[in-house]
Structures are given as structure tokens and as C-alpha cells.
Amino acid sequence: RAMAVHAPRRCCLGWDFSTQQVKVVAVDAELNVIYEDSVHFDRDLPEFGTQGGVHVHKDGVTVTSPVLMWVQALDILLEKMKASGFDFSQVLALSGAGQQHGSIYWKAGASRVLTSLSPDLPLHQQLQACFSISDCPVWMDSSTTTQCRQLEAAMGGAQALSCLTGSRAYERFTGNQIAKIYQQNPEAYSHTERISLVSSFAASLFLGAYSPIDYSDGSGMNLLHIQDKVWSQACLGACAPHLEEKLGPPVPSCSVVGAISSYHVQRYGFPPGCKVVAFTGDNPASLAGMRLEEGDIAVSLGTSDTLFLWLQEPTPTLEGHIFCSPVDTQHYMALLCFKNGSLMREKIRNESASHSWSEFSKALRSTEMGNSGNLGFYFDVMEITPEITGRYRFNAENQKVSAFPKDVEIRALIEGQFMAKRIHAEGLGYRVMPKTKILATGGASHNRDILQVLADVFGAPVYVIDTANSACVGSAYRAFHGLAGGTDVPFSEVVKLAPHPILAATPSPGASQVYETLLPQYAKLEQRILSQTQGPSE
Ligand SMILES: O=C(CO)[C@@H](O)[C@H](O)CF
């Protein structure tokens, strides 16, 4: 048969400007991925000398990425798509994601260049002189502790700042980064006409104008009042002068921010009517890609474990981060990070299951739910949630013991890790609902016995999903959402055709009774350890 020629297919593009690469997927109207490609900073742009896409400075705490590397990576990726014969004329809309918290500083006059790009030249050649800061701070930076303390002091303390902006002050959060640049490089700050996040910067490259910051990624700055969805004047003033005019007004994440620039129409053949939907942070975009719904939780079981929560009524605390939802302007999402994730599971596997996952699984299958009341806390590195380090074991009488039998130790680790997740999620206002689904991803999500414990502790079914492209795919879904009318159309409606996650485990009979008793005991012991170890001051 003659080679089947792919009939042109209407699609949306989803971009991800992440720490290590720029990635793109094309998704058709049936929500199938029909194209994907990427450019890796270290491999494809070695002249910038990054490692993992960043430069870690000699002080060990300052971490930046060269903005022109991001621009040039987009040039290369668009050229790769063109060379592969990708039909840009079929693109109805595009959206995207960026690593959260990073900031880009556009120099006075840059907007004139952005709006009059010549289609005969690549972007990076034309934007060479458009940035007042060439090495942009990114989320791995932790050089702004002073600015964090100043902001919390100005706002009445960490808890007050968390209630207003969804997080206490964190070094990587953009307001503190802007404050540092204003304090240490006032010249560059005064020559800055616009400050973008990585997400809104990337959108600007497609728009051919400054794209606004969306509510969801804007929630990662310690500057946005997350209930009212406006910049907090007090936070702005505490960070740097004339900041509001450099940020511009924030917009709902599903907003159509404009049509693609004529630069892309003429150079690549995008249709003039191709819509640009506001870009957002990589984690909010992943939540959209996982199609998290009210009451659901996504658990990413990686080096550190990350929890994605859907919250209707958030109760901001001193741990975790609450962001405006990227798919529902009335609701919120939260991130909770547990540093002792797979590295801790591998250590206990090596010590108590002779380096074997099948031994590890056998131990889980040969011990009962609730582990006969034995509880364990395993934090070989300083834990983030909560701030504890060390290992602590307690028997059914709440007495401290120095060791457990091997299979008890294994169940104590896994039950403890998942009980901690449920307790701290509920601390942020999360509640398990009858329709709750748990979406599991990451390495440990391939171990069915570990997922069984997850289902038992939460009393909810566990599904496994592949999230390799979740930020890109979520961005393409959000492009369809913006195209369909955004806030007036439920996101779940727009994405109902997408492939469904696979059911991996359902709660064992009697599970909720067991953990109803054990969860408060675990919480009490955690508080007891915290009070005894006096974690680093707040
Ligand atoms: O800092 C983070 C979230 O708060 C990271 O997950 C970055 O978004 C990674 F790019």
C-alpha cells in the first residue's frame, strides 16, 4: 500500500521550559500525542557550559541560568520541528509551562524589539541586548535567606505571609530574588522595564509582546494575594520599588493572552489566528496533565516524594505551598515535598531485604495492616515535612525501641511515609472524599505492594500514570481549554477524552478502621519527636 500520508490534523502545542531542556508536544483533537521533541541545554548548547541546565556559583548557594540559552534552545527546537516537516499551519493554539520561581529581567526598550522581530533571523540574534540581567536566578538558588527574613518581618511573620501568599518566605520564591537584585544590583534593576517568570517569558517569545503572569505560577512569588488574585501592595513594597509596573497585572491561567506573533507566522507558517494561552508553572501544568480533579491526590514517588493536592478551602501553614489552581479559578492546588523518598526506601531495602525489591514486597505481604501498632520514622537526611532528622521506632505501647524485626521495619517505613503524607495533606485542608482517586507516579509506583499500602492508608483507590510529559501534555490540554472559552468551560469537560489512568490497588477490607486509630498516634509521636529534637528555628 502507498505510504499512508498523514492527513493534516488540527492540534494544540504544549511547551515546557524546564530546568534541563525545552520540550514540546502536539496533541490532536482526540487528545492523542502526535508529535514530541526536545532540546537539552547541556548537550545541544554546550557553549553555555551549564550542568543540569544551570550554573551553580562558587558560593554554593547562588544558582542561575543564562536567559539567551533558553531563547536559543527555542530557536533550535522550532528549526528541528520545521526540518522534520511538522505542519505548523494545523496549530489552533499553544500554551506552556516553565520551571517555577525563576525570573527574567527585560531591559528598557526590549518591548519595541519584541514587537518588531524580523522573520529572517533567529530570536536569540535579535534579543541579545534585551535583558538587564543575563544570568537569571532559578528555583535551585538559596542565596536570599536575608531577603526572606526581611519579607516575613515586614509582613508580620511567616504564618501571616503564608496566609496571604500561600507560602512562608522561601529562598527560591521570586519576590525574594527580586529584592536581592534590587539591593545588590540597583543599576540593573533601574534599567529593567519588565520582570517575567520563566512561564510568562516563554509565552512572550510566542506572543511577540510581554505576556502577563498567570495566577497559578504567580502564587510561587510570595507576592500574590492568592484569595483576591491581586498583587499584595505590602509584599511588593517590601521587596523593591516600582515593582507592580514591572510585573503587570496577573491573569487567570486559562486566559487567551493574544494571537501568535507575525514573526512565527512568517518564519514557521503558524496560522495568523493561532491563540496563545497563558503559560504557567511546571507543577501546575503537571497537575493539569494528570487531570487531577476535586478530592484527588497525585503522589510522585521519586528521589524526594512530592504530593500534588486539590484544595477547595486551603489552610495555609508553615510547610508546603498553596497555589491558585491552573484549571479552576475558584480552587487551589498544593505541593508538599518529602525529602526522604526513594533514597530512604532503597536504604531500608538494602539493610532489611538484602538489596531486593521482591524480598521487600514479600515483607509487606507477610505483615498485617497497622504492623501490630509498631510505628517508625526514617529521616536519614533532614526532612522538609516536618523538619526532623534521624530514625525513631515505637512499639504498640508507644515505647521507644532501638530496632524492629526486618519485615516489621519494612512495613513501618512504608506505612510511616504514607501516614505522614495523609496527615500533612489534611493539615493543609485536604480531605479524602468518596470520589477520591490517588494517582501514583515515579519509580516506586511500579511496586504493587507499596501501592497497596498507599491505598490502605488513604482508604482510596490508587491509579498509576506516566508523567514523563505531564507538564507539556497539561499545557496542550490548557491550550484546548483556553480555546474552548476558559473560565466558562470546566477543564474536566475539555479533557474527558484523554487516556484514563490504570487502576493498580484498592483499599483492603478493614483498612479505614486500622488507620483511623493509627494516624492520630503517628501524628502525636511526630509532635513528640519534634518537641524533643527542637528542629531548626522557624
Ligand atoms: O521549586 C519547585 C516547586 O516549588 C520546583 O518543582 C520547580 O518548579 C522545578 F522546576
PDBQT file of the ligand as one rigid body, heavy atoms in Angstrom, charges set to zero:
ROOT
HETATM    1  O1  LIG A 601      10.619  24.767  43.077  1.00  0.00    +0.000 OA
HETATM    2  C1  LIG A 601       9.846  23.981  42.620  1.00  0.00    +0.000 C 
HETATM    3  C2  LIG A 601       8.405  23.969  43.042  1.00  0.00    +0.000 C 
HETATM    4  O2  LIG A 601       8.193  24.866  44.147  1.00  0.00    +0.000 OA
HETATM    5  C3  LIG A 601      10.333  23.031  41.571  1.00  0.00    +0.000 C 
HETATM    6  O3  LIG A 601       9.429  21.945  41.427  1.00  0.00    +0.000 OA
HETATM    7  C4  LIG A 601      10.463  23.768  40.242  1.00  0.00    +0.000 C 
HETATM    8  O4  LIG A 601       9.179  24.161  39.783  1.00  0.00    +0.000 OA
HETATM    9  C5  LIG A 601      11.121  22.831  39.220  1.00  0.00    +0.000 C 
HETATM   10  F1  LIG A 601      11.288  23.475  38.039  1.00  0.00    +0.000 F 
ENDROOT
TORSDOF 0
